[in-house]
Every structure is written in structure tokens, then in C-alpha cells.
Amino acid sequence: MKKILLTIVITLSLYSEMSAQQYYPMLDSVNRWTYSVWNCFARPHPMKSYSPCSYPLHDMFCIPEIYTGQDTVIDSITYKTVIVGDSTNPCLYGFIREDTAAKKVYFRDVLSNPEFVLYNFSMQVGDTIPINFYVNGYFPSGRYRLDSIGSINILAGSRRVFYLHCDTCQNPRQLTWVESVGFLGDAIYPYSQNMMGCLYFCQELDQGFYQQMNCFEHVGKVYFDSCLHQHISEQLIMNPFCTYYVDSCHYCNTCGGGIPEISSVSSFEISPNPSNGKINIAMTISQTDDFEIYIIDITGKQVLNKFSFGRLAKGITNRNLDISNLNQGFYILECRGTNGSLFRKLIIQK
């Protein structure tokens, strides 16, 4: 009887301690997430306008930022607007709110769908939550079970980490939530492009997800920085590109890794992209130069012989390339001139 009573006391004590644990909210009055898609070798393109926003919203280069704007009321509930892009070209992405008492974050899209629980930080090990991805891909839709709760140190301090696993999915993946930050791949993860791609550089995330969160700020104060945070497996890691910029909050403004953007090309476009192996390169050349094209995989290895365009004069030129020997996946296309290079991401889908 004494053992039973002792067990009950210990159990209640542990439950009370867990229940009393401080909760760190995810949302403040102003919130800003910045991202890179597969480490953003090239400078970001301007965001396109959407009316309303299209899902999923994916840019082949850096996504400048996702941030919360002014409050709005829908069905008598107050939300913060979620904006994608920058102040000169904003795109309404949806609506978000947080119930700090329930430790839940809710999201509502622009398609008049009902709100759903985006994060539930009150979950206990063994609890489940339905998660439906707008595009089934790297993460499948299904019912996810909370396997365990750990902790990591970020700039804001120690935070709980929730490890979820889909029991009902054919190809289950581990989905990781960080309290006060969200998923380190995309805060609004069900509406992400949900692609595989970040196999080599993004080991601090759920391995294989194509995008990583560089930085998360509350009212201008950095809470999470991918260059400085502690690895989820408790190993201190350093993003291999951190040497090229001061902090990851401004990563998209310094893409290119210190390599000068080629001055002899004023525009450079690849189509189609994604491609099944045959692409067209459209270049607007601002000054005569010699050009070579290199295809690089995610490890930095050149995978095909270089394509030499020779010396091209000022004007518009189009060149077709057959790269059908490449396997399906993500690559970097480098256009190299005399005084620099430019980089474009290339996706092969077969």
C-alpha cells in the first residue's frame, strides 16, 4: 500500500510540475520569420503579388520574410494577418492567433477554410493531432502522435522541442516543433511547398526538407538564429554558410556567399524550372563577355561537363541545354563570366 501511495504522490508531483512549466508564447505584437530555400546561393528575386495568395507560395531563391501585420476580426475572433514578401510587394498569406492559456496557435487561410490548430504546445506524450498538408510531399497528411519532448537552447533561452510522428502515413516523417518558434522549416508548415531537398546542409532540421528558417524575431528582438542555435540532438552546430554573413536574419540580403554577382548580365532566366532535363537559358547581356555554365549538386560537386557559350555580344540570347542525364533532385546552375558568377537553383523532376 505504501508503494502504491508513493507512486501516486510521485506521479501527481510530476504532473503538477509539467502543468506548472512556464509557457513561452510563439506570437508577440510583431513577428518576423526569414527563410532560405536550400541555402539560397543566389540573390533573391522580388516576390510576386498574389490576389489572393496562392498556395503553396514558393520562390526558387530566398523568401524575403513572413511577418505578422495588423490585427483583423473574422467571425468575432481577432487574428494577426500573415504577410509574405516585403513592404513594397506584400502578399496576404492568411491569419494567425494564439491562445496562451491553452498553449495553442491557430491558422486560417485566405480560401475561407475554417481555422485549425497549427501548434498545440499543451500536448503530452502519446497525444495525437490531425495535420493536413495543402500539398502532400515530404510530409504526408495524417494523424501525428507526440513521441517525446526534449529541449534545446536558442537565443531566447531554453525551449521545449516536440517530436511528432505520423502513425497513419505510408511514408512517415518526424515533424519537430520548437516552442515559441514553430517548425524550423516553415512556421506555416501545412501550406509550405513540402518538398524534399535539404539533405546535406540542413542537418539541424528534419533531414530532407527543402527549406530552412534562418531567423525568427519578436518585435525586432532575435529569438532564433540558425547560425547560433543548438542542434536538436544537443550538438552545437554551425551552418556552413554562416561565415558569409553577419547573422541569418539578414541572410537573404547577402546571398551569393561573397561571390560577386556577374556584372555583364542584367537578367538570367531558366525555363522550365522544374524541368524534365531540357532547359532554355534566356540572358540579357549588358557587356560583351565569355560565358560558361556549370551544374553543381548539393554537395558542391560538378556533375556535368561545363557548357561553353563562348564570347557573347551585348543583347538578348537564348540557349538550349540538354541535361537529361541528371537524376531527379536539386542542383545549382552557375553562369561564370570574366568578373564573377551568378547562381540559379535548378530542379529536375522526372
Number of C-alpha atoms within 10 A of each C-alpha: 6 7 8 9 10 11 12 12 12 12 12 12 12 12 12 11 11 12 11 9 9 9 17 16 17 22 21 15 11 15 20 23 24 26 29 26 23 25 25 25 25 24 19 20 13 15 21 13 14 15 9 12 19 15 17 16 16 16 16 18 24 26 24 23 23 24 22 23 17 11 15 13 11 10 5 7 8 14 21 23 21 25 22 26 20 15 9 8 13 19 22 21 28 21 23 24 23 22 13 15 9 11 17 18 20 16 22 21 19 15 12 8 9 9 13 15 16 22 24 19 23 15 16 15 14 11 12 18 17 13 19 16 18 16 17 15 15 18 23 22 20 18 16 24 22 20 16 13 16 13 16 18 18 19 16 16 10 13 19 17 22 25 18 24 19 24 14 13 14 10 11 17 18 18 20 20 21 23 22 21 25 22 21 25 26 23 22 17 20 21 20 21 22 23 15 17 21 22 17 11 19 22 15 19 21 19 17 17 24 24 27 24 26 26 25 30 21 19 13 10 13 17 17 26 20 25 20 18 22 21 17 19 11 12 11 12 16 15 17 11 17 15 12 15 18 11 16 25 24 15 25 26 13 19 23 22 16 11 16 11 20 16 16 21 22 14 11 17 13 19 13 15 17 19 18 18 19 16 19 16 14 16 18 17 19 15 14 14 19 16 18 16 20 17 23 18 16 17 10 10 11 15 13 14 9 13 13 13 13 10 11 14 15 14 13 15 13 12 11 12 12 11 15 14 11 18 14 15 15 22 24 22 21 19 23 19 20 12 13 13 21 21 24 21 21 22 21 19 14 12
